[in-house]
């Protein structure tokens, strides 16, 4: 006999998870929902629409294509591309309102040129590599980089952020050291009169295990979909969204 197989995504559980995250971090930080890889397989369009209804203020994606799909689906929230875009993707990003992460001065200058060509201010983010070792501006170069990008015409720096590679391990000493180095960079920028509008560091594991790193935004990835981080110091009341 034929066998039917299906996946159910419970948006009520998703909303409850968002409320649990909000209660966990308090009223200060805003929630950025990470909806890359089709919302971790849950349907990016649907979870982004639900997130907008339930107090999320930003959406994070990995690629330009993911961001444009959400725009075409009617997403009105700011959408941040967390992985580097290619230079030839800049016009589509600007036209579609997808805010790039900038980690290369040449890319930043091209972004500035596109802003001047279109007469449109372009929002962007800067990632600082404090130890992830994947993408981002090397920490030693970050102060000068932020200063130079902030001075480029047409660019509106929205946030400066970093990322934890191992905030879900038993020994959090490396992550704690990252937080301290990141704070030192922010203090140096502030002393030079540079104050990024928003600062963020916590991914899902950081939200649970590193309360000192909540800053202005927290980036809720798999915990929004009901998955507990490994080695969580305490357990957040989450429910799996997919069955």
Phi, psi and omega in degrees: 000147178298143179243127178265136179231136180210165176246136174249132176245117186265102182288341173291319175295320178301314179297321178296322177296318178298320177295322179295320178295317179300316179296325182292314186271347181086186186277352184287294185291144172273158181263127170252118178273125174275116184240029179292166178052050180056047180060047183052036177084006183264356183099094186298320182298316183290316182288328177294319178295318178294321180299319179297325179287339188243031166092001174291139184252347181217154173239137176246133177231170179268323190233162175301316182301317178300317180295317181294326176299319179292322177298317180296333179276358176100011180295127182257351182286156170301135181243124183254126173272113187275339175263152181299138174270161174278151179306322182284357175269353185302311181302318180292324178296315180294315181296325183270358180069038176258122187272115184284154164272130184251125178224012184217129185293325177298318177296317180299321180293320176296322177296319177297319179297321179293323176299315180291324180294320184268346184070024184239127175295138185245123176281143177208165181233152176240124173263134178253127179275100178263009178151357177292317177076021182248296177224170178113163178284130177305139185306321182294337181257358192293320183301308180295323181296312180299320180296317181292317181294321180298335182270352182288135182293139175088348181266137176244104180289120183266319183205158169239134186213168174220177187219144180263129175277338187213051176279006180240032177246169181292318181265108184264016184298323180294316179295319178299320179294323176300316180300316181295319179293322178295317177298322179297320177296315181298322179294321178295319177296317180298321179295334178268007179081019180249114182237099177303137181303322179223147179230139178208154182215326192281119164276194183302311181295324178294325177301316184281316192259347186229072182300335179288352182250020181287326175049221186273325177234153165237141184259099183273110176258252189294339178293331178295336181262007171097016181257124179282140174295151172294147177055038177295133181294323173220164185258124175276141180287093182240152177231137178302134183275331184254139172221000000 
